[in-house]
C-alpha cells in the first residue's frame, strides 16, 4: 500500500485556522498599538514644546512623521524658531542609530536638511542662550557619544550673515569622532561662472587635527592646509582652548565668482593670485567662526572695475561715473575680521594702473556700507586728484571735490615738469586752500 502524504481536510483546516487566529491577534495588537500611539499632529506639538524648552525660544513644528522599516527615520516639517520665525527649516530627516539607542545614547547615522534659512544673529543667540542645556540628560547623552552624527547633507541652505547679504549653500559633511569633519564637499549653487560652480573640498589628514583645503572654480583654485590646536588643560582663565591656523595659496581665482558667492557686489573682476593666512580662537565652533581673521596679498590679473569709469568720474567731478574701467594691473592687501556684529573687510595698499590712469588708496566694507579714499593720476592729464566712494553697496556714491580738481590743474601749471609726486602734493595743497577760502559777499 502507498501512503497518502496529502494533508487531510481536517488537518489543513486546523493549520489555516491557527494561522488566521495568530494573524488576527497580531492585527488586534497592531490596531491597539496604533490607537495608543499619538497622532503625527500630537507628536509635532510635543516636539515643538520640547524644543521650545530646550532652546529657550518659541519653536513651531508643522508635522512629524516616523517609521521603523525599512530603516528608522523621523521627519520634521515646517520648523520655525524665534518670535519672528527668522530661522526656518522646510524639512528635517533624521536617521537615528538603533544600536546606540539600545545603549542609551542618541546618535544619528544621517541628517538631511532640505530648504532652510539660518540667520547668523539668531543662530549665535541660540548657542549663547543654551550652553546650559548641555547639562540636561538628553543633551548629555548626545554629547557623550563619540560620533553623534556620521553624515550631514544639506540643500537649498540660506545663510544670512550679520549685516550682510544672503549666501546659498549645498553640500555634505562626513564626521569623525568629536565632531571632527573627515570629508566635506560644499558648493555655492548660485555662484556659477561659465557653467562652473564654486566648490570647497575639505579632507582630514591621517586622523590628525589637520585638513587639506581646496576651493576651486573652473581653472582657478585656492589650496592649503588648516590646523586646529587644542589646549586640554587651560592654565590661565583668559586662554581659549581652540586655536585655528591656515596657510593658503590662490591661483587665478575668479574674483567676480567669489564676490557673488559671499553676497558682495561685483565691484572688481579679474583673476586673483597670492598667499592667504587665517587665524581664529575660541571655546567652540561658534566662537572660532566669530573670531576668524584672514590676510591676503593679492595680484589681480585681467582686472577691471565693472561699475565705475574713473576717468569720467574725475572729468565730471563725480557726477557721472557709469561705465567700466579696464586695468592693466591691480594689487591689494585684503584683511577680513569676523565679529559678533558682522564681517569687517579692509582693503589697503591698493595700486591700480591702466593705459589711461594710475591710482592708489584704501577702502573698508562693513556689512553693506563701503568707504574708500583714492588718489588718481590721469595719463597726460590731471595728477593727484582725490576720489572718494561711500554709501551702500547697492547705491555707491563717487565724489571728486571741484576745488581738488582745480588745485591739481593749478599745481600742474605752476610747477610744470617737476614730476607726478610733487605736482600731486601741490595740487592737493592748492585744493585745500581753495576749499578753505570764504566766498566774497
ChimeraX attribute file (.defattr): number of C-alpha atoms within 10 A of each C-alpha:
attribute: neighborCount
match mode: 1-to-1
recipient: residues
	/A:1	3
	/A:2	4
	/A:3	5
	/A:4	7
	/A:5	6
	/A:6	7
	/A:7	9
	/A:8	10
	/A:9	9
	/A:10	9
	/A:11	10
	/A:12	12
	/A:13	12
	/A:14	12
	/A:15	12
	/A:16	12
	/A:17	12
	/A:18	12
	/A:19	12
	/A:20	12
	/A:21	12
	/A:22	12
	/A:23	12
	/A:24	12
	/A:25	12
	/A:26	12
	/A:27	12
	/A:28	12
	/A:29	12
	/A:30	12
	/A:31	12
	/A:32	11
	/A:33	11
	/A:34	11
	/A:35	10
	/A:36	9
	/A:37	11
	/A:38	12
	/A:39	13
	/A:40	15
	/A:41	14
	/A:42	13
	/A:43	18
	/A:44	22
	/A:45	18
	/A:46	16
	/A:47	18
	/A:48	22
	/A:49	15
	/A:50	13
	/A:51	17
	/A:52	16
	/A:53	13
	/A:54	20
	/A:55	19
	/A:56	15
	/A:57	16
	/A:58	17
	/A:59	23
	/A:60	23
	/A:61	22
	/A:62	16
	/A:63	19
	/A:64	23
	/A:65	15
	/A:66	15
	/A:67	11
	/A:68	9
	/A:69	7
	/A:70	6
	/A:71	11
	/A:72	13
	/A:73	18
	/A:74	16
	/A:75	17
	/A:76	22
	/A:77	19
	/A:78	16
	/A:79	21
	/A:80	21
	/A:81	24
	/A:82	17
	/A:83	11
	/A:84	8
	/A:85	14
	/A:86	14
	/A:87	21
	/A:88	20
	/A:89	19
	/A:90	17
	/A:91	19
	/A:92	19
	/A:93	18
	/A:94	20
	/A:95	20
	/A:96	20
	/A:97	20
	/A:98	17
	/A:99	11
	/A:100	14
	/A:101	13
	/A:102	9
	/A:103	8
	/A:104	13
	/A:105	21
	/A:106	23
	/A:107	24
	/A:108	21
	/A:109	15
	/A:110	18
	/A:111	21
	/A:112	17
	/A:113	19
	/A:114	17
	/A:115	17
	/A:116	23
	/A:117	20
	/A:118	19
	/A:119	17
	/A:120	21
	/A:121	17
	/A:122	18
	/A:123	15
	/A:124	15
	/A:125	13
	/A:126	17
	/A:127	14
	/A:128	12
	/A:129	14
	/A:130	15
	/A:131	10
	/A:132	12
	/A:133	16
	/A:134	14
	/A:135	12
	/A:136	11
	/A:137	10
	/A:138	15
	/A:139	15
	/A:140	14
	/A:141	17
	/A:142	19
	/A:143	18
	/A:144	14
	/A:145	16
	/A:146	13
	/A:147	19
	/A:148	24
	/A:149	24
	/A:150	19
	/A:151	21
	/A:152	18
	/A:153	18
	/A:154	18
	/A:155	18
	/A:156	17
	/A:157	20
	/A:158	17
	/A:159	19
	/A:160	19
	/A:161	21
	/A:162	19
	/A:163	15
	/A:164	19
	/A:165	15
	/A:166	18
	/A:167	21
	/A:168	20
	/A:169	19
	/A:170	19
	/A:171	19
	/A:172	17
	/A:173	19
	/A:174	18
	/A:175	18
	/A:176	17
	/A:177	14
	/A:178	13
	/A:179	15
	/A:180	15
	/A:181	18
	/A:182	19
	/A:183	18
	/A:184	19
	/A:185	16
	/A:186	19
	/A:187	21
	/A:188	22
	/A:189	18
	/A:190	14
	/A:191	23
	/A:192	18
	/A:193	13
	/A:194	7
	/A:195	9
	/A:196	14
	/A:197	18
	/A:198	25
	/A:199	21
	/A:200	19
	/A:201	19
	/A:202	19
	/A:203	19
	/A:204	21
	/A:205	15
	/A:206	9
	/A:207	12
	/A:208	10
	/A:209	15
	/A:210	18
	/A:211	22
	/A:212	17
	/A:213	20
	/A:214	19
	/A:215	19
	/A:216	22
	/A:217	23
	/A:218	16
	/A:219	10
	/A:220	17
	/A:221	20
	/A:222	21
	/A:223	18
	/A:224	17
	/A:225	18
	/A:226	21
	/A:227	17
	/A:228	16
	/A:229	13
	/A:230	13
	/A:231	11
	/A:232	8
	/A:233	8
	/A:234	11
	/A:235	9
	/A:236	7
	/A:237	6
	/A:238	7
	/A:239	13
	/A:240	16
	/A:241	15
	/A:242	18
	/A:243	16
	/A:244	19
	/A:245	18
	/A:246	19
	/A:247	17
	/A:248	19
	/A:249	18
	/A:250	23
	/A:251	19
	/A:252	21
	/A:253	24
	/A:254	23
	/A:255	20
	/A:256	20
	/A:257	22
	/A:258	18
	/A:259	16
	/A:260	18
	/A:261	22
	/A:262	17
	/A:263	17
	/A:264	20
	/A:265	15
	/A:266	16
	/A:267	16
	/A:268	18
	/A:269	21
	/A:270	21
	/A:271	19
	/A:272	24
	/A:273	23
	/A:274	18
	/A:275	17
	/A:276	21
	/A:277	17
	/A:278	18
	/A:279	19
	/A:280	20
	/A:281	22
	/A:282	18
	/A:283	13
	/A:284	11
	/A:285	11
	/A:286	15
	/A:287	20
	/A:288	18
	/A:289	16
	/A:290	20
	/A:291	16
	/A:292	19
	/A:293	21
	/A:294	18
	/A:295	17
	/A:296	20
	/A:297	20
	/A:298	21
	/A:299	21
	/A:300	26
	/A:301	19
	/A:302	14
	/A:303	23
	/A:304	22
	/A:305	17
	/A:306	16
	/A:307	16
	/A:308	20
	/A:309	17
	/A:310	25
	/A:311	22
	/A:312	17
	/A:313	19
	/A:314	24
	/A:315	15
	/A:316	14
	/A:317	19
	/A:318	20
	/A:319	14
	/A:320	17
	/A:321	21
	/A:322	13
	/A:323	15
	/A:324	16
	/A:325	21
	/A:326	19
	/A:327	21
	/A:328	17
	/A:329	17
	/A:330	23
	/A:331	21
	/A:332	21
	/A:333	18
	/A:334	19
	/A:335	19
	/A:336	19
	/A:337	19
	/A:338	19
	/A:339	15
	/A:340	16
	/A:341	15
	/A:342	17
	/A:343	21
	/A:344	15
	/A:345	19
	/A:346	20
	/A:347	17
	/A:348	18
	/A:349	14
	/A:350	17
	/A:351	18
	/A:352	20
	/A:353	20
	/A:354	17
	/A:355	10
	/A:356	16
	/A:357	20
	/A:358	20
	/A:359	21
	/A:360	20
	/A:361	19
	/A:362	18
	/A:363	19
	/A:364	19
	/A:365	20
	/A:366	20
	/A:367	19
	/A:368	16
	/A:369	16
	/A:370	18
	/A:371	18
	/A:372	18
	/A:373	16
	/A:374	17
	/A:375	18
	/A:376	23
	/A:377	22
	/A:378	19
	/A:379	14
	/A:380	8
	/A:381	12
	/A:382	24
	/A:383	30
	/A:384	29
	/A:385	27
	/A:386	24
	/A:387	23
	/A:388	18
	/A:389	17
	/A:390	18
	/A:391	15
	/A:392	15
	/A:393	18
	/A:394	10
	/A:395	10
	/A:396	15
	/A:397	16
	/A:398	20
	/A:399	19
	/A:400	19
	/A:401	18
	/A:402	18
	/A:403	20
	/A:404	24
	/A:405	24
	/A:406	18
	/A:407	29
	/A:408	28
	/A:409	23
	/A:410	19
	/A:411	25
	/A:412	23
	/A:413	12
	/A:414	13
	/A:415	13
	/A:416	11
	/A:417	10
	/A:418	11
	/A:419	11
	/A:420	14
	/A:421	12
	/A:422	16
	/A:423	25
	/A:424	24
	/A:425	17
	/A:426	21
	/A:427	30
	/A:428	26
	/A:429	16
	/A:430	21
	/A:431	24
	/A:432	15
	/A:433	14
	/A:434	16
	/A:435	15
	/A:436	10
	/A:437	8
	/A:438	8
	/A:439	7
	/A:440	4
	/A:441	3
